[in-house]
């Protein structure tokens, strides 16, 4: 969320994650596991492309992926 909030605002970021989890994983974000995160990020891509543009979305998703890999 911390990567998305500055771009989308708190409520929209939360709803984007919720929607992506339901669409990509068929379950709410509360049930997402660390193994699901790549698929969740892929599910966020279409929304981010619309909200912030494809190039910026690609950069943000790469930053999130890098942060997740460092956290492991």
N, CA, C and O atoms as a Tripos MOL2 file, in Angstrom:
@<TRIPOS>MOLECULE
protein
  288   287    72     0     0
PROTEIN
NO_CHARGES

@<TRIPOS>ATOM
      1 N           0.8150   -1.1890    0.0000 N.3       1 UNK1
      2 CA          0.0000    0.0000    0.0000 C.3       1 UNK1
      3 C           0.8650    1.2610    0.0000 C.2       1 UNK1
      4 O           0.4920    2.2700   -0.5990 O.2       1 UNK1
      5 N           1.9960    1.2080    0.6570 N.am      2 UNK2
      6 CA          2.7840    2.4330    0.7870 C.3       2 UNK2
      7 C           3.2840    2.9420   -0.5620 C.2       2 UNK2
      8 O           3.5480    4.1360   -0.7020 O.2       2 UNK2
      9 N           3.4200    2.0710   -1.5500 N.am      3 UNK3
     10 CA          3.8320    2.5010   -2.8840 C.3       3 UNK3
     11 C           2.6580    3.0950   -3.6490 C.2       3 UNK3
     12 O           2.8370    3.9960   -4.4680 O.2       3 UNK3
     13 N           1.4670    2.5940   -3.3850 N.am      4 UNK4
     14 CA          0.2970    3.0230   -4.1370 C.3       4 UNK4
     15 C          -0.3850    4.2570   -3.5470 C.2       4 UNK4
     16 O          -0.9330    5.0700   -4.2910 O.2       4 UNK4
     17 N          -0.3570    4.4050   -2.2310 N.am      5 UNK5
     18 CA         -1.0540    5.5220   -1.5870 C.3       5 UNK5
     19 C          -0.6360    6.8900   -2.1060 C.2       5 UNK5
     20 O          -1.5120    7.7180   -2.3590 O.2       5 UNK5
     21 N           0.6550    7.1750   -2.2800 N.am      6 UNK6
     22 CA          1.0140    8.5030   -2.7920 C.3       6 UNK6
     23 C           0.4700    8.7740   -4.2090 C.2       6 UNK6
     24 O           0.2370    9.9220   -4.5870 O.2       6 UNK6
     25 N           0.2800    7.7220   -4.9600 N.am      7 UNK7
     26 CA         -0.1900    7.8760   -6.3410 C.3       7 UNK7
     27 C          -1.7080    7.9180   -6.4570 C.2       7 UNK7
     28 O          -2.2620    8.6770   -7.2510 O.2       7 UNK7
     29 N          -2.3770    7.0870   -5.6500 N.am      8 UNK8
     30 CA         -3.8140    6.9050   -5.8050 C.3       8 UNK8
     31 C          -4.6330    7.4590   -4.6560 C.2       8 UNK8
     32 O          -5.8430    7.6400   -4.7900 O.2       8 UNK8
     33 N          -3.9980    7.7290   -3.5390 N.am      9 UNK9
     34 CA         -4.7370    8.0730   -2.3230 C.3       9 UNK9
     35 C          -5.0270    6.7990   -1.5490 C.2       9 UNK9
     36 O          -5.0360    5.7060   -2.1150 O.2       9 UNK9
     37 N          -5.2610    6.9430   -0.2740 N.am     10 UNK10
     38 CA         -5.4360    5.7880    0.6040 C.3      10 UNK10
     39 C          -6.6210    4.9160    0.2330 C.2      10 UNK10
     40 O          -6.4840    3.6980    0.1140 O.2      10 UNK10
     41 N          -7.7820    5.5280    0.0480 N.am     11 UNK11
     42 CA         -8.9810    4.7420   -0.2450 C.3      11 UNK11
     43 C          -8.8730    4.0280   -1.5850 C.2      11 UNK11
     44 O          -9.1950    2.8430   -1.6790 O.2      11 UNK11
     45 N          -8.4260    4.7270   -2.6190 N.am     12 UNK12
     46 CA         -8.3280    4.1200   -3.9480 C.3      12 UNK12
     47 C          -7.2810    3.0260   -3.9700 C.2      12 UNK12
     48 O          -7.4740    2.0070   -4.6320 O.2      12 UNK12
     49 N          -6.1800    3.2090   -3.2670 N.am     13 UNK13
     50 CA         -5.1500    2.1670   -3.2020 C.3      13 UNK13
     51 C          -5.7070    0.9200   -2.5370 C.2      13 UNK13
     52 O          -5.4850   -0.1960   -3.0080 O.2      13 UNK13
     53 N          -6.4360    1.1110   -1.4320 N.am     14 UNK14
     54 CA         -7.0300   -0.0210   -0.7260 C.3      14 UNK14
     55 C          -8.0290   -0.7510   -1.6230 C.2      14 UNK14
     56 O          -8.0430   -1.9810   -1.6680 O.2      14 UNK14
     57 N          -8.8510   -0.0040   -2.3260 N.am     15 UNK15
     58 CA         -9.8560   -0.6150   -3.1930 C.3      15 UNK15
     59 C          -9.2060   -1.3030   -4.4030 C.2      15 UNK15
     60 O          -9.6970   -2.3320   -4.8670 O.2      15 UNK15
     61 N          -8.1130   -0.7430   -4.9070 N.am     16 UNK16
     62 CA         -7.4050   -1.3640   -6.0270 C.3      16 UNK16
     63 C          -6.8510   -2.7260   -5.6160 C.2      16 UNK16
     64 O          -6.9580   -3.6970   -6.3650 O.2      16 UNK16
     65 N          -6.2670   -2.7910   -4.4350 N.am     17 UNK17
     66 CA         -5.7300   -4.0590   -3.9290 C.3      17 UNK17
     67 C          -6.8590   -5.0510   -3.6920 C.2      17 UNK17
     68 O          -6.7460   -6.2270   -4.0370 O.2      17 UNK17
     69 N          -7.9370   -4.5750   -3.1060 N.am     18 UNK18
     70 CA         -9.0820   -5.4430   -2.8420 C.3      18 UNK18
     71 C          -9.6470   -6.0100   -4.1530 C.2      18 UNK18
     72 O          -9.9010   -7.2100   -4.2540 O.2      18 UNK18
     73 N          -9.8360   -5.1630   -5.1300 N.am     19 UNK19
     74 CA        -10.3800   -5.5850   -6.4210 C.3      19 UNK19
     75 C          -9.4340   -6.5490   -7.1280 C.2      19 UNK19
     76 O          -9.8770   -7.5540   -7.6830 O.2      19 UNK19
     77 N          -8.1460   -6.2550   -7.1130 N.am     20 UNK20
     78 CA         -7.1690   -7.1310   -7.7670 C.3      20 UNK20
     79 C          -7.1270   -8.4950   -7.0980 C.2      20 UNK20
     80 O          -7.0170   -9.5160   -7.7780 O.2      20 UNK20
     81 N          -7.2130   -8.5250   -5.7710 N.am     21 UNK21
     82 CA         -7.2010   -9.8060   -5.0550 C.3      21 UNK21
     83 C          -8.4220  -10.6360   -5.4360 C.2      21 UNK21
     84 O          -8.3090  -11.8360   -5.6880 O.2      21 UNK21
     85 N          -9.5720  -10.0040   -5.4780 N.am     22 UNK22
     86 CA        -10.7910  -10.7420   -5.8360 C.3      22 UNK22
     87 C         -10.7570  -11.2370   -7.2760 C.2      22 UNK22
     88 O         -11.1800  -12.3580   -7.5580 O.2      22 UNK22
     89 N         -10.2610  -10.4130   -8.1780 N.am     23 UNK23
     90 CA        -10.2250  -10.8010   -9.5940 C.3      23 UNK23
     91 C          -9.1250  -11.8140   -9.8960 C.2      23 UNK23
     92 O          -9.3690  -12.8260  -10.5530 O.2      23 UNK23
     93 N          -7.9240  -11.5390   -9.4200 N.am     24 UNK24
     94 CA         -6.7800  -12.3800   -9.7750 C.3      24 UNK24
     95 C          -6.6870  -13.6480   -8.9340 C.2      24 UNK24
     96 O          -6.2640  -14.6930   -9.4270 O.2      24 UNK24
     97 N          -7.0810  -13.5550   -7.6650 N.am     25 UNK25
     98 CA         -6.8850  -14.6820   -6.7490 C.3      25 UNK25
     99 C          -8.1870  -15.3160   -6.2770 C.2      25 UNK25
    100 O          -8.1820  -16.3810   -5.6600 O.2      25 UNK25
    101 N          -9.2980  -14.6540   -6.5720 N.am     26 UNK26
    102 CA        -10.6260  -15.1540   -6.1850 C.3      26 UNK26
    103 C         -10.8100  -15.2290   -4.6790 C.2      26 UNK26
    104 O         -11.5380  -16.0830   -4.1740 O.2      26 UNK26
    105 N         -10.1390  -14.3190   -3.9590 N.am     27 UNK27
    106 CA        -10.3180  -14.2380   -2.5080 C.3      27 UNK27
    107 C          -9.9390  -12.8290   -2.0380 C.2      27 UNK27
    108 O          -9.2360  -12.1010   -2.7390 O.2      27 UNK27
    109 N         -10.4090  -12.4570   -0.8470 N.am     28 UNK28
    110 CA        -10.1290  -11.1080   -0.3500 C.3      28 UNK28
    111 C          -8.6610  -10.9430    0.0250 C.2      28 UNK28
    112 O          -7.9570  -11.9300    0.2390 O.2      28 UNK28
    113 N          -8.2030   -9.7030    0.1060 N.am     29 UNK29
    114 CA         -6.7890   -9.4640    0.4150 C.3      29 UNK29
    115 C          -6.3450  -10.0130    1.7670 C.2      29 UNK29
    116 O          -5.1640  -10.3000    1.9620 O.2      29 UNK29
    117 N          -7.2760  -10.1570    2.6920 N.am     30 UNK30
    118 CA         -6.9170  -10.7030    4.0050 C.3      30 UNK30
    119 C          -6.4210  -12.1420    3.9060 C.2      30 UNK30
    120 O          -5.7280  -12.6210    4.8030 O.2      30 UNK30
    121 N          -6.7690  -12.8290    2.8320 N.am     31 UNK31
    122 CA         -6.3820  -14.2280    2.6490 C.3      31 UNK31
    123 C          -5.2200  -14.4030    1.6710 C.2      31 UNK31
    124 O          -4.8830  -15.5280    1.3000 O.2      31 UNK31
    125 N          -4.6160  -13.3020    1.2590 N.am     32 UNK32
    126 CA         -3.4870  -13.3610    0.3370 C.3      32 UNK32
    127 C          -2.2350  -13.7630    1.1080 C.2      32 UNK32
    128 O          -1.9630  -13.2370    2.1860 O.2      32 UNK32
    129 N          -1.4880  -14.6880    0.5510 N.am     33 UNK33
    130 CA         -0.2410  -15.1430    1.1630 C.3      33 UNK33
    131 C           0.9450  -14.5290    0.4190 C.2      33 UNK33
    132 O           0.7750  -14.0120   -0.6850 O.2      33 UNK33
    133 N           2.1230  -14.5760    0.9960 N.am     34 UNK34
    134 CA          3.2920  -14.0470    0.2930 C.3      34 UNK34
    135 C           3.5090  -14.6980   -1.0800 C.2      34 UNK34
    136 O           3.9970  -14.0490   -2.0050 O.2      34 UNK34
    137 N           3.1520  -15.9620   -1.2090 N.am     35 UNK35
    138 CA          3.3030  -16.6400   -2.4960 C.3      35 UNK35
    139 C           2.3490  -16.0940   -3.5500 C.2      35 UNK35
    140 O           2.5990  -16.2480   -4.7450 O.2      35 UNK35
    141 N           1.2690  -15.4630   -3.1290 N.am     36 UNK36
    142 CA          0.2730  -14.9000   -4.0470 C.3      36 UNK36
    143 C           0.6560  -13.5260   -4.5790 C.2      36 UNK36
    144 O           0.0400  -13.0460   -5.5300 O.2      36 UNK36
    145 N           1.6460  -12.8910   -3.9970 N.am     37 UNK37
    146 CA          1.9370  -11.5020   -4.3390 C.3      37 UNK37
    147 C           2.2860  -11.2700   -5.8070 C.2      37 UNK37
    148 O           1.8320  -10.2720   -6.3660 O.2      37 UNK37
    149 N           3.0630  -12.1270   -6.4640 N.am     38 UNK38
    150 CA          3.3010  -11.8910   -7.8860 C.3      38 UNK38
    151 C           2.0070  -11.8750   -8.7150 C.2      38 UNK38
    152 O           1.8470  -11.0490   -9.6130 O.2      38 UNK38
    153 N           1.1140  -12.7730   -8.4100 N.am     39 UNK39
    154 CA         -0.1610  -12.8210   -9.1280 C.3      39 UNK39
    155 C          -1.0200  -11.5970   -8.7780 C.2      39 UNK39
    156 O          -1.7160  -11.0660   -9.6440 O.2      39 UNK39
    157 N          -0.9760  -11.1550   -7.5400 N.am     40 UNK40
    158 CA         -1.7070   -9.9550   -7.1380 C.3      40 UNK40
    159 C          -1.1730   -8.7340   -7.8770 C.2      40 UNK40
    160 O          -1.9510   -7.9140   -8.3650 O.2      40 UNK40
    161 N           0.1370   -8.6100   -7.9620 N.am     41 UNK41
    162 CA          0.7260   -7.4800   -8.6830 C.3      41 UNK41
    163 C           0.3330   -7.5050  -10.1560 C.2      41 UNK41
    164 O           0.0620   -6.4610  -10.7490 O.2      41 UNK41
    165 N           0.3030   -8.6760  -10.7330 N.am     42 UNK42
    166 CA         -0.1340   -8.8060  -12.1240 C.3      42 UNK42
    167 C          -1.5970   -8.3720  -12.2520 C.2      42 UNK42
    168 O          -1.9820   -7.7620  -13.2490 O.2      42 UNK42
    169 N          -2.3980   -8.6840  -11.2540 N.am     43 UNK43
    170 CA         -3.7940   -8.2760  -11.2570 C.3      43 UNK43
    171 C          -3.9770   -6.7670  -11.0980 C.2      43 UNK43
    172 O          -4.9810   -6.2130  -11.5460 O.2      43 UNK43
    173 N          -3.0230   -6.1100  -10.4700 N.am     44 UNK44
    174 CA         -3.0750   -4.6550  -10.3180 C.3      44 UNK44
    175 C          -2.7120   -3.9140  -11.6030 C.2      44 UNK44
    176 O          -3.1010   -2.7610  -11.7880 O.2      44 UNK44
    177 N          -1.9850   -4.5610  -12.4700 N.am     45 UNK45
    178 CA         -1.4460   -3.9000  -13.6570 C.3      45 UNK45
    179 C          -2.5060   -3.1850  -14.5000 C.2      45 UNK45
    180 O          -2.2980   -2.0200  -14.8390 O.2      45 UNK45
    181 N          -3.6300   -3.8170  -14.8570 N.am     46 UNK46
    182 CA         -4.6040   -3.1040  -15.6890 C.3      46 UNK46
    183 C          -5.1600   -1.8280  -15.0310 C.2      46 UNK46
    184 O          -5.3370   -0.8060  -15.6940 O.2      46 UNK46
    185 N          -5.4290   -1.9040  -13.7340 N.am     47 UNK47
    186 CA         -5.9380   -0.7180  -13.0300 C.3      47 UNK47
    187 C          -4.8900    0.3880  -12.9880 C.2      47 UNK47
    188 O          -5.1970    1.5550  -13.2340 O.2      47 UNK47
    189 N          -3.6560    0.0160  -12.6750 N.am     48 UNK48
    190 CA         -2.5960    1.0160  -12.6140 C.3      48 UNK48
    191 C          -2.3390    1.6250  -13.9810 C.2      48 UNK48
    192 O          -2.0810    2.8240  -14.0850 O.2      48 UNK48
    193 N          -2.4040    0.8210  -15.0260 N.am     49 UNK49
    194 CA         -2.2490    1.3570  -16.3750 C.3      49 UNK49
    195 C          -3.2760    2.4470  -16.6380 C.2      49 UNK49
    196 O          -2.9630    3.4730  -17.2410 O.2      49 UNK49
    197 N          -4.4950    2.2230  -16.1860 N.am     50 UNK50
    198 CA         -5.5680    3.1930  -16.3860 C.3      50 UNK50
    199 C          -5.3700    4.4350  -15.5230 C.2      50 UNK50
    200 O          -5.5190    5.5560  -16.0090 O.2      50 UNK50
    201 N          -5.0380    4.2470  -14.2550 N.am     51 UNK51
    202 CA         -4.9390    5.3670  -13.3210 C.3      51 UNK51
    203 C          -3.6880    6.2180  -13.5170 C.2      51 UNK51
    204 O          -3.7550    7.4450  -13.4410 O.2      51 UNK51
    205 N          -2.5510    5.5760  -13.7670 N.am     52 UNK52
    206 CA         -1.2890    6.3470  -13.7860 C.3      52 UNK52
    207 C          -0.5050    6.1980  -15.0850 C.2      52 UNK52
    208 O           0.5580    6.8000  -15.2320 O.2      52 UNK52
    209 N          -1.0020    5.4200  -16.0130 N.am     53 UNK53
    210 CA         -0.3010    5.2190  -17.2800 C.3      53 UNK53
    211 C           0.5770    3.9820  -17.2430 C.2      53 UNK53
    212 O           1.0930    3.5980  -16.1940 O.2      53 UNK53
    213 N           0.7370    3.3670  -18.4010 N.am     54 UNK54
    214 CA          1.4490    2.0900  -18.4990 C.3      54 UNK54
    215 C           2.9090    2.1900  -18.0670 C.2      54 UNK54
    216 O           3.4040    1.3080  -17.3640 O.2      54 UNK54
    217 N           3.5960    3.2320  -18.4700 N.am     55 UNK55
    218 CA          5.0130    3.3510  -18.1360 C.3      55 UNK55
    219 C           5.2100    3.5240  -16.6300 C.2      55 UNK55
    220 O           6.0510    2.8550  -16.0300 O.2      55 UNK55
    221 N           4.4380    4.4170  -16.0280 N.am     56 UNK56
    222 CA          4.5580    4.6380  -14.5820 C.3      56 UNK56
    223 C           4.1380    3.3840  -13.8090 C.2      56 UNK56
    224 O           4.7410    3.0460  -12.7900 O.2      56 UNK56
    225 N           3.1080    2.7040  -14.2960 N.am     57 UNK57
    226 CA          2.6600    1.4620  -13.6480 C.3      57 UNK57
    227 C           3.7650    0.4150  -13.6650 C.2      57 UNK57
    228 O           3.9920   -0.2790  -12.6750 O.2      57 UNK57
    229 N           4.4390    0.3110  -14.7840 N.am     58 UNK58
    230 CA          5.5320   -0.6640  -14.9020 C.3      58 UNK58
    231 C           6.6410   -0.3610  -13.8940 C.2      58 UNK58
    232 O           7.1790   -1.2690  -13.2610 O.2      58 UNK58
    233 N           6.9730    0.9060  -13.7530 N.am     59 UNK59
    234 CA          8.0190    1.3220  -12.8150 C.3      59 UNK59
    235 C           7.5940    1.0230  -11.3730 C.2      59 UNK59
    236 O           8.3760    0.4790  -10.5930 O.2      59 UNK59
    237 N           6.3730    1.3760  -11.0280 N.am     60 UNK60
    238 CA          5.8780    1.1570   -9.6600 C.3      60 UNK60
    239 C           5.8230   -0.3290   -9.3400 C.2      60 UNK60
    240 O           6.2330   -0.7440   -8.2560 O.2      60 UNK60
    241 N           5.3240   -1.1310  -10.2660 N.am     61 UNK61
    242 CA          5.2510   -2.5760  -10.0240 C.3      61 UNK61
    243 C           6.6480   -3.1720   -9.8770 C.2      61 UNK61
    244 O           6.8440   -4.0890   -9.0790 O.2      61 UNK61
    245 N           7.6110   -2.6710  -10.6270 N.am     62 UNK62
    246 CA          8.9910   -3.1420  -10.4830 C.3      62 UNK62
    247 C           9.5510   -2.7530   -9.1110 C.2      62 UNK62
    248 O          10.2520   -3.5430   -8.4790 O.2      62 UNK62
    249 N           9.2410   -1.5350   -8.6530 N.am     63 UNK63
    250 CA          9.6950   -1.0990   -7.3250 C.3      63 UNK63
    251 C           9.0800   -1.9710   -6.2310 C.2      63 UNK63
    252 O           9.7630   -2.3560   -5.2820 O.2      63 UNK63
    253 N           7.8050   -2.2750   -6.3630 N.am     64 UNK64
    254 CA          7.1360   -3.1220   -5.3730 C.3      64 UNK64
    255 C           7.7610   -4.5140   -5.3700 C.2      64 UNK64
    256 O           8.0160   -5.0820   -4.3080 O.2      64 UNK64
    257 N           8.0050   -5.0570   -6.5510 N.am     65 UNK65
    258 CA          8.6240   -6.3910   -6.6590 C.3      65 UNK65
    259 C           9.9990   -6.3950   -6.0010 C.2      65 UNK65
    260 O          10.3370   -7.3240   -5.2660 O.2      65 UNK65
    261 N          10.7840   -5.3680   -6.2610 N.am     66 UNK66
    262 CA         12.1120   -5.2670   -5.6580 C.3      66 UNK66
    263 C          12.0150   -5.1780   -4.1350 C.2      66 UNK66
    264 O          12.7880   -5.8270   -3.4310 O.2      66 UNK66
    265 N          11.0820   -4.3870   -3.6220 N.am     67 UNK67
    266 CA         10.8940   -4.2600   -2.1680 C.3      67 UNK67
    267 C          10.5000   -5.5950   -1.5560 C.2      67 UNK67
    268 O          10.9860   -5.9580   -0.4840 O.2      67 UNK67
    269 N           9.6240   -6.3230   -2.2310 N.am     68 UNK68
    270 CA          9.1990   -7.6260   -1.7150 C.3      68 UNK68
    271 C          10.3500   -8.6230   -1.6880 C.2      68 UNK68
    272 O          10.4810   -9.4070   -0.7490 O.2      68 UNK68
    273 N          11.1830   -8.5890   -2.7240 N.am     69 UNK69
    274 CA         12.3210   -9.5060   -2.7770 C.3      69 UNK69
    275 C          13.3290   -9.1830   -1.6790 C.2      69 UNK69
    276 O          13.9230  -10.0920   -1.1000 O.2      69 UNK69
    277 N          13.5260   -7.9170   -1.3890 N.am     70 UNK70
    278 CA         14.4530   -7.5140   -0.3210 C.3      70 UNK70
    279 C          13.9170   -7.9090    1.0420 C.2      70 UNK70
    280 O          14.6890   -8.2100    1.9520 O.2      70 UNK70
    281 N          12.5990   -7.9110    1.1890 N.am     71 UNK71
    282 CA         11.9850   -8.2360    2.4710 C.3      71 UNK71
    283 C          12.0640   -9.7230    2.7950 C.2      71 UNK71
    284 O          11.9120  -10.1120    3.9530 O.2      71 UNK71
    285 N          12.2970  -10.5410    1.8060 N.am     72 UNK72
    286 CA         12.3520  -12.0020    2.0240 C.3      72 UNK72
    287 C          13.6200  -12.4330    2.6150 C.2      72 UNK72
    288 O          13.8150  -13.6250    2.8560 O.2      72 UNK72
@<TRIPOS>BOND
     1     1     2 1
     2     2     3 1
     3     3     4 2
     4     3     5 am
     5     5     6 1
     6     6     7 1
     7     7     8 2
     8     7     9 am
     9     9    10 1
    10    10    11 1
    11    11    12 2
    12    11    13 am
    13    13    14 1
    14    14    15 1
    15    15    16 2
    16    15    17 am
    17    17    18 1
    18    18    19 1
    19    19    20 2
    20    19    21 am
    21    21    22 1
    22    22    23 1
    23    23    24 2
    24    23    25 am
    25    25    26 1
    26    26    27 1
    27    27    28 2
    28    27    29 am
    29    29    30 1
    30    30    31 1
    31    31    32 2
    32    31    33 am
    33    33    34 1
    34    34    35 1
    35    35    36 2
    36    35    37 am
    37    37    38 1
    38    38    39 1
    39    39    40 2
    40    39    41 am
    41    41    42 1
    42    42    43 1
    43    43    44 2
    44    43    45 am
    45    45    46 1
    46    46    47 1
    47    47    48 2
    48    47    49 am
    49    49    50 1
    50    50    51 1
    51    51    52 2
    52    51    53 am
    53    53    54 1
    54    54    55 1
    55    55    56 2
    56    55    57 am
    57    57    58 1
    58    58    59 1
    59    59    60 2
    60    59    61 am
    61    61    62 1
    62    62    63 1
    63    63    64 2
    64    63    65 am
    65    65    66 1
    66    66    67 1
    67    67    68 2
    68    67    69 am
    69    69    70 1
    70    70    71 1
    71    71    72 2
    72    71    73 am
    73    73    74 1
    74    74    75 1
    75    75    76 2
    76    75    77 am
    77    77    78 1
    78    78    79 1
    79    79    80 2
    80    79    81 am
    81    81    82 1
    82    82    83 1
    83    83    84 2
    84    83    85 am
    85    85    86 1
    86    86    87 1
    87    87    88 2
    88    87    89 am
    89    89    90 1
    90    90    91 1
    91    91    92 2
    92    91    93 am
    93    93    94 1
    94    94    95 1
    95    95    96 2
    96    95    97 am
    97    97    98 1
    98    98    99 1
    99    99   100 2
   100    99   101 am
   101   101   102 1
   102   102   103 1
   103   103   104 2
   104   103   105 am
   105   105   106 1
   106   106   107 1
   107   107   108 2
   108   107   109 am
   109   109   110 1
   110   110   111 1
   111   111   112 2
   112   111   113 am
   113   113   114 1
   114   114   115 1
   115   115   116 2
   116   115   117 am
   117   117   118 1
   118   118   119 1
   119   119   120 2
   120   119   121 am
   121   121   122 1
   122   122   123 1
   123   123   124 2
   124   123   125 am
   125   125   126 1
   126   126   127 1
   127   127   128 2
   128   127   129 am
   129   129   130 1
   130   130   131 1
   131   131   132 2
   132   131   133 am
   133   133   134 1
   134   134   135 1
   135   135   136 2
   136   135   137 am
   137   137   138 1
   138   138   139 1
   139   139   140 2
   140   139   141 am
   141   141   142 1
   142   142   143 1
   143   143   144 2
   144   143   145 am
   145   145   146 1
   146   146   147 1
   147   147   148 2
   148   147   149 am
   149   149   150 1
   150   150   151 1
   151   151   152 2
   152   151   153 am
   153   153   154 1
   154   154   155 1
   155   155   156 2
   156   155   157 am
   157   157   158 1
   158   158   159 1
   159   159   160 2
   160   159   161 am
   161   161   162 1
   162   162   163 1
   163   163   164 2
   164   163   165 am
   165   165   166 1
   166   166   167 1
   167   167   168 2
   168   167   169 am
   169   169   170 1
   170   170   171 1
   171   171   172 2
   172   171   173 am
   173   173   174 1
   174   174   175 1
   175   175   176 2
   176   175   177 am
   177   177   178 1
   178   178   179 1
   179   179   180 2
   180   179   181 am
   181   181   182 1
   182   182   183 1
   183   183   184 2
   184   183   185 am
   185   185   186 1
   186   186   187 1
   187   187   188 2
   188   187   189 am
   189   189   190 1
   190   190   191 1
   191   191   192 2
   192   191   193 am
   193   193   194 1
   194   194   195 1
   195   195   196 2
   196   195   197 am
   197   197   198 1
   198   198   199 1
   199   199   200 2
   200   199   201 am
   201   201   202 1
   202   202   203 1
   203   203   204 2
   204   203   205 am
   205   205   206 1
   206   206   207 1
   207   207   208 2
   208   207   209 am
   209   209   210 1
   210   210   211 1
   211   211   212 2
   212   211   213 am
   213   213   214 1
   214   214   215 1
   215   215   216 2
   216   215   217 am
   217   217   218 1
   218   218   219 1
   219   219   220 2
   220   219   221 am
   221   221   222 1
   222   222   223 1
   223   223   224 2
   224   223   225 am
   225   225   226 1
   226   226   227 1
   227   227   228 2
   228   227   229 am
   229   229   230 1
   230   230   231 1
   231   231   232 2
   232   231   233 am
   233   233   234 1
   234   234   235 1
   235   235   236 2
   236   235   237 am
   237   237   238 1
   238   238   239 1
   239   239   240 2
   240   239   241 am
   241   241   242 1
   242   242   243 1
   243   243   244 2
   244   243   245 am
   245   245   246 1
   246   246   247 1
   247   247   248 2
   248   247   249 am
   249   249   250 1
   250   250   251 1
   251   251   252 2
   252   251   253 am
   253   253   254 1
   254   254   255 1
   255   255   256 2
   256   255   257 am
   257   257   258 1
   258   258   259 1
   259   259   260 2
   260   259   261 am
   261   261   262 1
   262   262   263 1
   263   263   264 2
   264   263   265 am
   265   265   266 1
   266   266   267 1
   267   267   268 2
   268   267   269 am
   269   269   270 1
   270   270   271 1
   271   271   272 2
   272   271   273 am
   273   273   274 1
   274   274   275 1
   275   275   276 2
   276   275   277 am
   277   277   278 1
   278   278   279 1
   279   279   280 2
   280   279   281 am
   281   281   282 1
   282   282   283 1
   283   283   284 2
   284   283   285 am
   285   285   286 1
   286   286   287 1
   287   287   288 2
@<TRIPOS>SUBSTRUCTURE
     1 UNK1         2 RESIDUE 1 A UNK
     2 UNK2         6 RESIDUE 1 A UNK
     3 UNK3        10 RESIDUE 1 A UNK
     4 UNK4        14 RESIDUE 1 A UNK
     5 UNK5        18 RESIDUE 1 A UNK
     6 UNK6        22 RESIDUE 1 A UNK
     7 UNK7        26 RESIDUE 1 A UNK
     8 UNK8        30 RESIDUE 1 A UNK
     9 UNK9        34 RESIDUE 1 A UNK
    10 UNK10       38 RESIDUE 1 A UNK
    11 UNK11       42 RESIDUE 1 A UNK
    12 UNK12       46 RESIDUE 1 A UNK
    13 UNK13       50 RESIDUE 1 A UNK
    14 UNK14       54 RESIDUE 1 A UNK
    15 UNK15       58 RESIDUE 1 A UNK
    16 UNK16       62 RESIDUE 1 A UNK
    17 UNK17       66 RESIDUE 1 A UNK
    18 UNK18       70 RESIDUE 1 A UNK
    19 UNK19       74 RESIDUE 1 A UNK
    20 UNK20       78 RESIDUE 1 A UNK
    21 UNK21       82 RESIDUE 1 A UNK
    22 UNK22       86 RESIDUE 1 A UNK
    23 UNK23       90 RESIDUE 1 A UNK
    24 UNK24       94 RESIDUE 1 A UNK
    25 UNK25       98 RESIDUE 1 A UNK
    26 UNK26      102 RESIDUE 1 A UNK
    27 UNK27      106 RESIDUE 1 A UNK
    28 UNK28      110 RESIDUE 1 A UNK
    29 UNK29      114 RESIDUE 1 A UNK
    30 UNK30      118 RESIDUE 1 A UNK
    31 UNK31      122 RESIDUE 1 A UNK
    32 UNK32      126 RESIDUE 1 A UNK
    33 UNK33      130 RESIDUE 1 A UNK
    34 UNK34      134 RESIDUE 1 A UNK
    35 UNK35      138 RESIDUE 1 A UNK
    36 UNK36      142 RESIDUE 1 A UNK
    37 UNK37      146 RESIDUE 1 A UNK
    38 UNK38      150 RESIDUE 1 A UNK
    39 UNK39      154 RESIDUE 1 A UNK
    40 UNK40      158 RESIDUE 1 A UNK
    41 UNK41      162 RESIDUE 1 A UNK
    42 UNK42      166 RESIDUE 1 A UNK
    43 UNK43      170 RESIDUE 1 A UNK
    44 UNK44      174 RESIDUE 1 A UNK
    45 UNK45      178 RESIDUE 1 A UNK
    46 UNK46      182 RESIDUE 1 A UNK
    47 UNK47      186 RESIDUE 1 A UNK
    48 UNK48      190 RESIDUE 1 A UNK
    49 UNK49      194 RESIDUE 1 A UNK
    50 UNK50      198 RESIDUE 1 A UNK
    51 UNK51      202 RESIDUE 1 A UNK
    52 UNK52      206 RESIDUE 1 A UNK
    53 UNK53      210 RESIDUE 1 A UNK
    54 UNK54      214 RESIDUE 1 A UNK
    55 UNK55      218 RESIDUE 1 A UNK
    56 UNK56      222 RESIDUE 1 A UNK
    57 UNK57      226 RESIDUE 1 A UNK
    58 UNK58      230 RESIDUE 1 A UNK
    59 UNK59      234 RESIDUE 1 A UNK
    60 UNK60      238 RESIDUE 1 A UNK
    61 UNK61      242 RESIDUE 1 A UNK
    62 UNK62      246 RESIDUE 1 A UNK
    63 UNK63      250 RESIDUE 1 A UNK
    64 UNK64      254 RESIDUE 1 A UNK
    65 UNK65      258 RESIDUE 1 A UNK
    66 UNK66      262 RESIDUE 1 A UNK
    67 UNK67      266 RESIDUE 1 A UNK
    68 UNK68      270 RESIDUE 1 A UNK
    69 UNK69      274 RESIDUE 1 A UNK
    70 UNK70      278 RESIDUE 1 A UNK
    71 UNK71      282 RESIDUE 1 A UNK
    72 UNK72      286 RESIDUE 1 A UNK
